[in-house]
Amino acid sequence: MPFVSVKMLEGRTKEQKKNLIKSITKSVSESLSIDENNVWVVVEEFPCDEWGLGGELAEGKIKAKKEAGK
């Protein structure tokens, strides 16, 4: 049974996470020619102040990106 772990910053909706899990499950199932019921996916979310990006806390990068309209 494949086990896929996704680690990401918090803030996605339940629907987005549901779609992500569905897409990953389908891809792994097709790639390995196994039943989707044998694919495990776990999503771990972390606050922006617990991750770094480019030498800074991710929250600062995200805030700057939002302010820039990107």
Biopython code that builds the backbone (N, CA, C, O; Angstrom):
import numpy as np
from Bio.PDB.StructureBuilder import StructureBuilder

atoms = [
    (1, "MET", "N", (0.827, -1.183, 0.000)),
    (1, "MET", "CA", (0.000, 0.000, 0.000)),
    (1, "MET", "C", (0.871, 1.245, 0.000)),
    (1, "MET", "O", (1.610, 1.469, 0.958)),
    (2, "PRO", "N", (0.806, 2.053, -1.035)),
    (2, "PRO", "CA", (1.550, 3.310, -1.039)),
    (2, "PRO", "C", (0.964, 4.292, -0.021)),
    (2, "PRO", "O", (-0.250, 4.370, 0.166)),
    (3, "PHE", "N", (1.843, 5.025, 0.618)),
    (3, "PHE", "CA", (1.459, 6.047, 1.588)),
    (3, "PHE", "C", (2.095, 7.353, 1.144)),
    (3, "PHE", "O", (3.320, 7.461, 1.092)),
    (4, "VAL", "N", (1.276, 8.346, 0.823)),
    (4, "VAL", "CA", (1.764, 9.635, 0.334)),
    (4, "VAL", "C", (1.529, 10.677, 1.418)),
    (4, "VAL", "O", (0.420, 10.807, 1.936)),
    (5, "SER", "N", (2.576, 11.415, 1.757)),
    (5, "SER", "CA", (2.488, 12.471, 2.763)),
    (5, "SER", "C", (2.670, 13.829, 2.088)),
    (5, "SER", "O", (3.662, 14.071, 1.401)),
    (6, "VAL", "N", (1.689, 14.707, 2.299)),
    (6, "VAL", "CA", (1.739, 16.062, 1.745)),
    (6, "VAL", "C", (1.837, 17.031, 2.912)),
    (6, "VAL", "O", (0.985, 17.042, 3.800)),
    (7, "LYS", "N", (2.877, 17.837, 2.898)),
    (7, "LYS", "CA", (3.060, 18.851, 3.935)),
    (7, "LYS", "C", (2.922, 20.215, 3.267)),
    (7, "LYS", "O", (3.574, 20.487, 2.259)),
    (8, "MET", "N", (2.071, 21.074, 3.834)),
    (8, "MET", "CA", (1.854, 22.376, 3.220)),
    (8, "MET", "C", (1.432, 23.392, 4.274)),
    (8, "MET", "O", (1.057, 23.051, 5.396)),
    (9, "LEU", "N", (1.509, 24.634, 3.869)),
    (9, "LEU", "CA", (1.066, 25.703, 4.754)),
    (9, "LEU", "C", (-0.444, 25.655, 4.877)),
    (9, "LEU", "O", (-1.146, 25.292, 3.933)),
    (10, "GLU", "N", (-0.941, 26.026, 6.054)),
    (10, "GLU", "CA", (-2.382, 26.010, 6.272)),
    (10, "GLU", "C", (-3.066, 27.095, 5.444)),
    (10, "GLU", "O", (-2.430, 28.041, 4.979)),
    (11, "GLY", "N", (-4.363, 26.936, 5.275)),
    (11, "GLY", "CA", (-5.137, 27.966, 4.600)),
    (11, "GLY", "C", (-5.972, 27.460, 3.432)),
    (11, "GLY", "O", (-6.762, 28.217, 2.867)),
    (12, "ARG", "N", (-5.811, 26.192, 3.062)),
    (12, "ARG", "CA", (-6.636, 25.653, 1.980)),
    (12, "ARG", "C", (-7.987, 25.239, 2.535)),
    (12, "ARG", "O", (-8.114, 24.920, 3.717)),
    (13, "THR", "N", (-8.991, 25.247, 1.676)),
    (13, "THR", "CA", (-10.328, 24.841, 2.101)),
    (13, "THR", "C", (-10.411, 23.320, 2.162)),
    (13, "THR", "O", (-9.560, 22.613, 1.621)),
    (14, "LYS", "N", (-11.433, 22.844, 2.818)),
    (14, "LYS", "CA", (-11.674, 21.409, 2.897)),
    (14, "LYS", "C", (-11.870, 20.841, 1.490)),
    (14, "LYS", "O", (-11.402, 19.743, 1.191)),
    (15, "GLU", "N", (-12.556, 21.583, 0.637)),
    (15, "GLU", "CA", (-12.798, 21.153, -0.741)),
    (15, "GLU", "C", (-11.486, 21.037, -1.525)),
    (15, "GLU", "O", (-11.304, 20.089, -2.290)),
    (16, "GLN", "N", (-10.577, 21.993, -1.339)),
    (16, "GLN", "CA", (-9.277, 21.942, -2.014)),
    (16, "GLN", "C", (-8.488, 20.719, -1.576)),
    (16, "GLN", "O", (-7.875, 20.044, -2.403)),
    (17, "LYS", "N", (-8.502, 20.435, -0.290)),
    (17, "LYS", "CA", (-7.782, 19.266, 0.221)),
    (17, "LYS", "C", (-8.422, 17.969, -0.285)),
    (17, "LYS", "O", (-7.722, 17.013, -0.617)),
    (18, "LYS", "N", (-9.732, 17.948, -0.339)),
    (18, "LYS", "CA", (-10.444, 16.783, -0.868)),
    (18, "LYS", "C", (-10.040, 16.544, -2.325)),
    (18, "LYS", "O", (-9.775, 15.406, -2.711)),
    (19, "ASN", "N", (-9.990, 17.593, -3.130)),
    (19, "ASN", "CA", (-9.594, 17.478, -4.535)),
    (19, "ASN", "C", (-8.140, 17.034, -4.676)),
    (19, "ASN", "O", (-7.816, 16.230, -5.550)),
    (20, "LEU", "N", (-7.270, 17.556, -3.821)),
    (20, "LEU", "CA", (-5.865, 17.169, -3.840)),
    (20, "LEU", "C", (-5.716, 15.675, -3.553)),
    (20, "LEU", "O", (-5.003, 14.966, -4.264)),
    (21, "ILE", "N", (-6.391, 15.207, -2.511)),
    (21, "ILE", "CA", (-6.321, 13.797, -2.142)),
    (21, "ILE", "C", (-6.851, 12.922, -3.270)),
    (21, "ILE", "O", (-6.273, 11.880, -3.578)),
    (22, "LYS", "N", (-7.937, 13.341, -3.878)),
    (22, "LYS", "CA", (-8.515, 12.576, -4.988)),
    (22, "LYS", "C", (-7.541, 12.499, -6.158)),
    (22, "LYS", "O", (-7.361, 11.432, -6.744)),
    (23, "SER", "N", (-6.911, 13.625, -6.502)),
    (23, "SER", "CA", (-5.964, 13.661, -7.627)),
    (23, "SER", "C", (-4.733, 12.808, -7.370)),
    (23, "SER", "O", (-4.284, 12.068, -8.245)),
    (24, "ILE", "N", (-4.191, 12.916, -6.165)),
    (24, "ILE", "CA", (-3.008, 12.124, -5.813)),
    (24, "ILE", "C", (-3.348, 10.636, -5.845)),
    (24, "ILE", "O", (-2.587, 9.831, -6.381)),
    (25, "THR", "N", (-4.487, 10.278, -5.273)),
    (25, "THR", "CA", (-4.903, 8.883, -5.234)),
    (25, "THR", "C", (-5.039, 8.319, -6.642)),
    (25, "THR", "O", (-4.561, 7.220, -6.925)),
    (26, "LYS", "N", (-5.684, 9.063, -7.512)),
    (26, "LYS", "CA", (-5.868, 8.608, -8.893)),
    (26, "LYS", "C", (-4.526, 8.441, -9.601)),
    (26, "LYS", "O", (-4.300, 7.441, -10.283)),
    (27, "SER", "N", (-3.643, 9.412, -9.441)),
    (27, "SER", "CA", (-2.340, 9.362, -10.099)),
    (27, "SER", "C", (-1.507, 8.178, -9.628)),
    (27, "SER", "O", (-0.919, 7.468, -10.444)),
    (28, "VAL", "N", (-1.453, 7.961, -8.331)),
    (28, "VAL", "CA", (-0.674, 6.845, -7.786)),
    (28, "VAL", "C", (-1.284, 5.512, -8.233)),
    (28, "VAL", "O", (-0.568, 4.585, -8.612)),
    (29, "SER", "N", (-2.596, 5.434, -8.183)),
    (29, "SER", "CA", (-3.286, 4.215, -8.597)),
    (29, "SER", "C", (-2.983, 3.875, -10.050)),
    (29, "SER", "O", (-2.671, 2.727, -10.368)),
    (30, "GLU", "N", (-3.073, 4.856, -10.925)),
    (30, "GLU", "CA", (-2.798, 4.632, -12.344)),
    (30, "GLU", "C", (-1.318, 4.321, -12.591)),
    (30, "GLU", "O", (-0.991, 3.430, -13.375)),
    (31, "SER", "N", (-0.451, 5.039, -11.938)),
    (31, "SER", "CA", (0.990, 4.846, -12.132)),
    (31, "SER", "C", (1.463, 3.460, -11.700)),
    (31, "SER", "O", (2.344, 2.871, -12.327)),
    (32, "LEU", "N", (0.875, 2.954, -10.635)),
    (32, "LEU", "CA", (1.303, 1.667, -10.087)),
    (32, "LEU", "C", (0.370, 0.513, -10.443)),
    (32, "LEU", "O", (0.596, -0.629, -10.042)),
    (33, "SER", "N", (-0.673, 0.824, -11.196)),
    (33, "SER", "CA", (-1.671, -0.193, -11.584)),
    (33, "SER", "C", (-2.236, -0.930, -10.372)),
    (33, "SER", "O", (-2.272, -2.160, -10.325)),
    (34, "ILE", "N", (-2.674, -0.140, -9.398)),
    (34, "ILE", "CA", (-3.280, -0.711, -8.195)),
    (34, "ILE", "C", (-4.640, -0.065, -7.964)),
    (34, "ILE", "O", (-4.952, 0.978, -8.539)),
    (35, "ASP", "N", (-5.425, -0.687, -7.132)),
    (35, "ASP", "CA", (-6.737, -0.170, -6.786)),
    (35, "ASP", "C", (-6.594, 1.095, -5.934)),
    (35, "ASP", "O", (-5.723, 1.176, -5.068)),
    (36, "GLU", "N", (-7.448, 2.066, -6.190)),
    (36, "GLU", "CA", (-7.400, 3.329, -5.430)),
    (36, "GLU", "C", (-7.593, 3.105, -3.934)),
    (36, "GLU", "O", (-7.096, 3.887, -3.124)),
    (37, "ASN", "N", (-8.305, 2.048, -3.560)),
    (37, "ASN", "CA", (-8.538, 1.767, -2.145)),
    (37, "ASN", "C", (-7.267, 1.361, -1.404)),
    (37, "ASN", "O", (-7.260, 1.271, -0.177)),
    (38, "ASN", "N", (-6.206, 1.119, -2.144)),
    (38, "ASN", "CA", (-4.935, 0.751, -1.529)),
    (38, "ASN", "C", (-3.968, 1.926, -1.396)),
    (38, "ASN", "O", (-2.823, 1.737, -0.985)),
    (39, "VAL", "N", (-4.409, 3.122, -1.736)),
    (39, "VAL", "CA", (-3.558, 4.313, -1.676)),
    (39, "VAL", "C", (-3.956, 5.152, -0.461)),
    (39, "VAL", "O", (-5.112, 5.545, -0.302)),
    (40, "TRP", "N", (-2.980, 5.407, 0.374)),
    (40, "TRP", "CA", (-3.191, 6.253, 1.553)),
    (40, "TRP", "C", (-2.575, 7.624, 1.284)),
    (40, "TRP", "O", (-1.472, 7.724, 0.747)),
    (41, "VAL", "N", (-3.294, 8.675, 1.663)),
    (41, "VAL", "CA", (-2.782, 10.040, 1.532)),
    (41, "VAL", "C", (-3.042, 10.766, 2.849)),
    (41, "VAL", "O", (-4.154, 10.740, 3.376)),
    (42, "VAL", "N", (-2.015, 11.404, 3.365)),
    (42, "VAL", "CA", (-2.180, 12.216, 4.564)),
    (42, "VAL", "C", (-1.748, 13.644, 4.231)),
    (42, "VAL", "O", (-0.736, 13.860, 3.564)),
    (43, "VAL", "N", (-2.527, 14.608, 4.706)),
    (43, "VAL", "CA", (-2.217, 16.020, 4.500)),
    (43, "VAL", "C", (-1.911, 16.626, 5.866)),
    (43, "VAL", "O", (-2.730, 16.585, 6.784)),
    (44, "GLU", "N", (-0.721, 17.181, 5.973)),
    (44, "GLU", "CA", (-0.318, 17.859, 7.212)),
    (44, "GLU", "C", (-0.199, 19.342, 6.911)),
    (44, "GLU", "O", (0.492, 19.744, 5.975)),
    (45, "GLU", "N", (-0.875, 20.150, 7.710)),
    (45, "GLU", "CA", (-0.816, 21.601, 7.526)),
    (45, "GLU", "C", (-0.038, 22.244, 8.673)),
    (45, "GLU", "O", (-0.103, 21.811, 9.824)),
    (46, "PHE", "N", (0.690, 23.283, 8.315)),
    (46, "PHE", "CA", (1.503, 23.984, 9.299)),
    (46, "PHE", "C", (1.239, 25.484, 9.220)),
    (46, "PHE", "O", (0.987, 26.013, 8.138)),
    (47, "PRO", "N", (1.295, 26.169, 10.356)),
    (47, "PRO", "CA", (1.168, 27.626, 10.340)),
    (47, "PRO", "C", (2.351, 28.259, 9.606)),
    (47, "PRO", "O", (3.454, 27.712, 9.598)),
    (48, "CYS", "N", (2.111, 29.392, 9.005)),
    (48, "CYS", "CA", (3.141, 30.094, 8.221)),
    (48, "CYS", "C", (4.355, 30.484, 9.053)),
    (48, "CYS", "O", (5.443, 30.676, 8.512)),
    (49, "ASP", "N", (4.176, 30.600, 10.366)),
    (49, "ASP", "CA", (5.310, 30.998, 11.201)),
    (49, "ASP", "C", (6.173, 29.811, 11.627)),
    (49, "ASP", "O", (7.114, 29.973, 12.404)),
    (50, "GLU", "N", (5.855, 28.622, 11.122)),
    (50, "GLU", "CA", (6.659, 27.447, 11.425)),
    (50, "GLU", "C", (7.486, 26.976, 10.234)),
    (50, "GLU", "O", (8.215, 25.990, 10.342)),
    (51, "TRP", "N", (7.382, 27.660, 9.108)),
    (51, "TRP", "CA", (8.133, 27.286, 7.906)),
    (51, "TRP", "C", (8.932, 28.466, 7.402)),
    (51, "TRP", "O", (8.526, 29.619, 7.545)),
    (52, "GLY", "N", (10.064, 28.166, 6.816)),
    (52, "GLY", "CA", (10.882, 29.201, 6.208)),
    (52, "GLY", "C", (10.882, 29.052, 4.701)),
    (52, "GLY", "O", (10.716, 27.956, 4.167)),
    (53, "LEU", "N", (11.072, 30.170, 4.029)),
    (53, "LEU", "CA", (11.127, 30.191, 2.579)),
    (53, "LEU", "C", (12.102, 31.279, 2.171)),
    (53, "LEU", "O", (11.896, 32.451, 2.484)),
    (54, "GLY", "N", (13.150, 30.903, 1.483)),
    (54, "GLY", "CA", (14.139, 31.885, 1.042)),
    (54, "GLY", "C", (14.841, 32.600, 2.189)),
    (54, "GLY", "O", (15.190, 33.774, 2.074)),
    (55, "GLY", "N", (15.046, 31.891, 3.291)),
    (55, "GLY", "CA", (15.765, 32.473, 4.424)),
    (55, "GLY", "C", (14.906, 33.317, 5.349)),
    (55, "GLY", "O", (15.425, 33.949, 6.270)),
    (56, "GLU", "N", (13.590, 33.336, 5.116)),
    (56, "GLU", "CA", (12.671, 34.109, 5.959)),
    (56, "GLU", "C", (11.503, 33.229, 6.372)),
    (56, "GLU", "O", (11.272, 32.171, 5.785)),
    (57, "LEU", "N", (10.766, 33.675, 7.391)),
    (57, "LEU", "CA", (9.542, 32.972, 7.728)),
    (57, "LEU", "C", (8.596, 33.057, 6.544)),
    (57, "LEU", "O", (8.489, 34.103, 5.903)),
    (58, "ALA", "N", (7.925, 31.984, 6.257)),
    (58, "ALA", "CA", (7.013, 31.942, 5.110)),
    (58, "ALA", "C", (5.918, 32.995, 5.222)),
    (58, "ALA", "O", (5.454, 33.510, 4.204)),
    (59, "GLU", "N", (5.496, 33.325, 6.445)),
    (59, "GLU", "CA", (4.421, 34.304, 6.603)),
    (59, "GLU", "C", (4.814, 35.662, 6.035)),
    (59, "GLU", "O", (3.962, 36.362, 5.490)),
    (60, "GLY", "N", (6.078, 36.051, 6.149)),
    (60, "GLY", "CA", (6.533, 37.320, 5.585)),
    (60, "GLY", "C", (6.505, 37.297, 4.068)),
    (60, "GLY", "O", (6.123, 38.282, 3.436)),
    (61, "LYS", "N", (6.908, 36.179, 3.481)),
    (61, "LYS", "CA", (6.894, 36.033, 2.025)),
    (61, "LYS", "C", (5.465, 36.064, 1.494)),
    (61, "LYS", "O", (5.187, 36.698, 0.476)),
    (62, "ILE", "N", (4.568, 35.380, 2.184)),
    (62, "ILE", "CA", (3.171, 35.317, 1.750)),
    (62, "ILE", "C", (2.524, 36.700, 1.866)),
    (62, "ILE", "O", (1.791, 37.127, 0.974)),
    (63, "LYS", "N", (2.797, 37.379, 2.949)),
    (63, "LYS", "CA", (2.239, 38.721, 3.149)),
    (63, "LYS", "C", (2.731, 39.660, 2.050)),
    (63, "LYS", "O", (1.943, 40.423, 1.492)),
    (64, "ALA", "N", (4.011, 39.612, 1.736)),
    (64, "ALA", "CA", (4.574, 40.478, 0.690)),
    (64, "ALA", "C", (3.955, 40.155, -0.667)),
    (64, "ALA", "O", (3.684, 41.056, -1.460)),
    (65, "LYS", "N", (3.734, 38.885, -0.928)),
    (65, "LYS", "CA", (3.146, 38.458, -2.199)),
    (65, "LYS", "C", (1.720, 38.987, -2.326)),
    (65, "LYS", "O", (1.315, 39.463, -3.387)),
    (66, "LYS", "N", (0.955, 38.897, -1.220)),
    (66, "LYS", "CA", (-0.421, 39.395, -1.231)),
    (66, "LYS", "C", (-0.457, 40.902, -1.446)),
    (66, "LYS", "O", (-1.299, 41.409, -2.187)),
    (67, "GLU", "N", (0.450, 41.608, -0.802)),
    (67, "GLU", "CA", (0.498, 43.068, -0.940)),
    (67, "GLU", "C", (0.871, 43.482, -2.354)),
    (67, "GLU", "O", (0.459, 44.540, -2.830)),
    (68, "ALA", "N", (1.652, 42.643, -3.020)),
    (68, "ALA", "CA", (2.065, 42.927, -4.394)),
    (68, "ALA", "C", (0.981, 42.533, -5.400)),
    (68, "ALA", "O", (1.100, 42.802, -6.596)),
    (69, "GLY", "N", (-0.078, 41.889, -4.894)),
    (69, "GLY", "CA", (-1.182, 41.493, -5.752)),
    (69, "GLY", "C", (-0.940, 40.267, -6.575)),
    (69, "GLY", "O", (-1.550, 40.100, -7.631)),
    (70, "LYS", "N", (-0.068, 39.403, -6.121)),
    (70, "LYS", "CA", (0.255, 38.169, -6.857)),
    (70, "LYS", "C", (-0.408, 36.984, -6.246)),
    (70, "LYS", "O", (-0.246, 35.866, -6.735)),
]
sb = StructureBuilder()
sb.init_structure("model")
sb.init_model(0)
sb.init_chain("A")
sb.init_seg("    ")
for serial, (resi, resn, name, xyz) in enumerate(atoms, 1):
    if name == "N":
        sb.init_residue(resn, " ", resi, " ")
    sb.init_atom(name, np.array(xyz, "f"), 0.0, 1.0, " ", f" {name:<3s}", serial, name[0])
structure = sb.get_structure()
